[in-house]
Structure formats: structure tokens, C-alpha cells
Amino acid sequence: MLVHSFESLAARDGDGLRYAVFLAGCPLRCIYCHNPDTWTTKTGKEYTNEQILKKILRCKPYMKAGNGGVTFSGGEPLLQAEELIDLILQLREHEIGSCIDTAGNVALSDAVKKVFLVCESVLLDLKFATQEEYYTHTAGSLQRTLDTLTFLTENNIPTRIRTVIVPGYNDTEESICRYVAILRPFKNKITDWELLGFHTLGFVKYDALQIHNPLQEKSALPRERLAELQSFAKSVL
Ligand code: SF4
């Protein structure tokens, strides 16, 4: 598999203490991306599943103690769905669960479906609430994410939705209501809907890679505003 990086103490990529594997390559170009260094597979290094498994097993004690597991993130991990299936199954034999952190914006191939069916849980980004905004700000398809969400909920796969809130783009109550209209039919089938505040920690990567940063003049979303919107979102969903 083409791996961008490993993180052995990840606390925000699923339940408990996680071992995170960031896979290289992503078909989207989200304006707020803080990992532009994962976009191209050229930055990835090839590892066999056995090599990755060995790294993960070294951290099994703390994952178990912290009620965690492994999270495959990126980039877009589902671009390497075929290879992922085998690794997730091997992890299951070691009683380690896998979470897939995805934008759900790849075709629902047999391999992608199988990844979902063998993993333990999914973090699914719902990026923007209209097709026009979704395409303009990510170059992806809202419908693909919704198709993914439908598959996940129909198959009772624990799914937490995540949405990045960007000042001036989707940080109003009206915007939240548009997401709610999409999510309400899935309300009783999703685990949670978490709002994440836009931050500027990834700006340094755009500079280093000499990639245009469309939000370079933006400030981070204030925590208080994020809390207000999260509370509003919970009250109206
Ligand atoms: S899907 Fe994730 S990695 Fe890909 S561009 Fe969007 S935020 Fe960045």
C-alpha cells in the first residue's frame, strides 16, 4: 500500500486511542484541506500489509488499554480498497478493529463495499450541503457521499458524520439547516454528527509545497462559534 505517514497516538480519529495510517492519494481538492501533502501518490511510500501489520501490532497494548483500534485515513483510504480488505481482516484476527476515515467520494465498487462490511466503524465527511457548493469547494460529488451514506446505514455500519465549518462558507444557522435536511432521514441510523472548526495549522504545508491556498486570508473558526453551531445542529436534527 502507498502510505503517506503513520501516527501512533491519534486521539481524534475515532473512538479511544488509535493507531492512524494515512494513505497517499486523494481525488478531492477541498478548499480547507489541511493535508495537501497527501493529495498525490508521489509522496507515498510502498509498504506491504505485513510491514504495516508489524508496526500496528507493536502498539496493540496501548490501543487495547485505550479502547481504541486502527484508523485508516488519508488522503482517501478507499482508493486502495483492494489492499485494505486483507489488512483489515488480518487485524480482526488479532482482535483489532478498524475505522475508515473517508469522504465517501469514490465509486461504490465491490472492493469498497467489502471494506465497509469488514471494518468496525466509519467516519464520513459530509463536506457541503448542495451539489454546487460541494463541487465548487471540493471538486467532488455530493451524490456520491450520499450513496455511500445510504450503503452504510442500510448495512448498519456504525457511522459518524463529520463536517468542517469554514467562516464565510457554512458557518450560519441557515447552512446548518441545509445539512439537517440531508441528514434527517438518516438520523436514527448514524452514530453522531460532529462539526469541526476550520483551522490554519495546514497553511505551512501549502507554502512548503508551493500550492495555492484558497483560504490563506481566512482565520480559524472561533471555538465559541463552533460550540454554538454544534449545539444548534443537535437541537434541530
Ligand atoms: S478529502 Fe480530505 S485529504 Fe482529500 S482534499 Fe479533502 S480534506 Fe484533503
Residues whose N, C-alpha, C, O or C-beta is under 5 A from the ligand:
A	BS01	SF4	C26 L28 R29 C30 C33 N35 G74 G75 A103
